[in-house]
Amino acid sequence: MWELHPLAVQLNLQGQGIGRALIEDFEEQVHQRGGLTITLGSDDEDNMTSLSNVNLFESTWEKIQNIRNLKGHPFEFYQKMGYVITGVVPEANGIGKPDILMSKRMK
């Protein structure tokens, strides 16, 4: 298992394919080294999803299944890249501020 962390593209440069290119390069390097899975954590410190400020210790998977992107959180970018939500770490960044765990199987 390989971990992708952190990935950030300057706000005024987003939407130009930089993040996609970085991830594709990383995935190719993992593939060449025989990696099976890439995992990442995407913080929700700024109340950007419906998983923030809720009790994630109850009905966790229901809340994950019904996640909503409220303010442009990058989890949807990662989904477009083939990553799926595999869990959360409640309060990883403070009360009501989880990490969203995502993973992708390498081919």
Phi and psi in degrees as a GROMACS rama.xvg file:
@    title "Ramachandran Plot"
@    xaxis  label "Phi"
@    yaxis  label "Psi"
@TYPE xy
-115.142  150.638  TRP-2
-116.657  133.684  GLU-3
-102.216  111.839  LEU-4
-167.368  136.094  HIS-5
-91.0199  164.801  PRO-6
-128.03  123.59  LEU-7
-144.167  136.121  ALA-8
-120.157  131.222  VAL-9
-50.6621  136.37  GLN-10
-51.4903  -45.0575  LEU-11
-74.4769  -6.27139  ASN-12
-106.649  -3.07201  LEU-13
-67.7588  152.766  GLN-14
85.4482  6.6958  GLY-15
-106.932  5.55315  GLN-16
89.5426  5.40437  GLY-17
-66.4969  -49.573  ILE-18
-60.2485  -43.706  GLY-19
-59.8545  -45.1514  ARG-20
-63.6665  -41.2364  ALA-21
-62.916  -44.4654  LEU-22
-66.6635  -44.1052  ILE-23
-60.5266  -40.305  GLU-24
-64.3715  -44.8283  ASP-25
-60.8528  -45.3266  PHE-26
-61.5425  -39.1121  GLU-27
-64.3433  -41.0793  GLU-28
-64.3021  -41.1393  GLN-29
-63.2989  -44.9823  VAL-30
-59.8842  -45.3837  HIS-31
-62.3063  -26.3296  GLN-32
-94.8838  6.68615  ARG-33
81.3365  16.233  GLY-34
-65.4753  144.88  GLY-35
-99.7665  -33.2536  LEU-36
-144.202  143.997  THR-37
-115.582  133.783  ILE-38
-123.432  147.224  THR-39
-144.009  157.827  LEU-40
-118.415  131.211  GLY-41
-118.534  109.477  SER-42
-62.1213  146.706  ASP-43
-122.755  73.3196  ASP-44
-87.1013  -15.2719  GLU-45
-117.318  28.2584  ASP-46
56.6641  44.3332  ASN-47
-89.1865  -14.3961  MET-48
-129.46  169.906  THR-49
-72.9277  -2.31438  SER-50
-87.1998  -10.1604  LEU-51
-84.5293  148.556  SER-52
56.4149  33.3997  ASN-53
-129.505  161.636  VAL-54
-79.7395  102.446  ASN-55
-86.5786  7.77171  LEU-56
-91.584  -2.14684  PHE-57
-130.071  137.206  GLU-58
50.577  42.3157  SER-59
-56.3278  -52.2361  THR-60
-68.3861  -31.4643  TRP-61
-63.7196  -42.1294  GLU-62
-66.8056  -39.2169  LYS-63
-64.4737  -44.5307  ILE-64
-60.2687  -32.48  GLN-65
-103.606  22.1892  ASN-66
-56.4128  139.931  ILE-67
-124.282  141.015  ARG-68
-91.927  111.061  ASN-69
-91.5647  -28.0507  LEU-70
-146.206  40.7466  LYS-71
72.643  35.3213  GLY-72
-64.3935  143.076  HIS-73
-71.5383  -1.87533  PRO-74
-58.4442  -32.4854  PHE-75
-70.1897  -33.7061  GLU-76
-60.2181  -47.4227  PHE-77
-63.9938  -36.7199  TYR-78
-61.022  -40.922  GLN-79
-62.8378  -26.3544  LYS-80
-86.6354  2.23273  MET-81
99.2448  6.15421  GLY-82
-86.3254  147.369  TYR-83
-121.285  150.578  VAL-84
-73.004  123.471  ILE-85
-113.095  0.441525  THR-86
161.694  -176.276  GLY-87
-139.933  157.052  VAL-88
-115.301  98.7042  VAL-89
-59.2555  138.613  PRO-90
58.0876  27.9984  GLU-91
-63.4272  -28.0328  ALA-92
-118.612  18.1952  ASN-93
123.048  171.449  GLY-94
-60.3783  125.854  ILE-95
76.37  13.0318  GLY-96
-126.322  87.1161  LYS-97
-85.67  166.695  PRO-98
-98.6669  136.37  ASP-99
-99.1973  118.476  ILE-100
-91.4685  132.483  LEU-101
-134.418  151.044  MET-102
-144.373  159.457  SER-103
-144.613  133.802  LYS-104
-82.243  133.396  ARG-105
-81.2391  150.039  MET-106
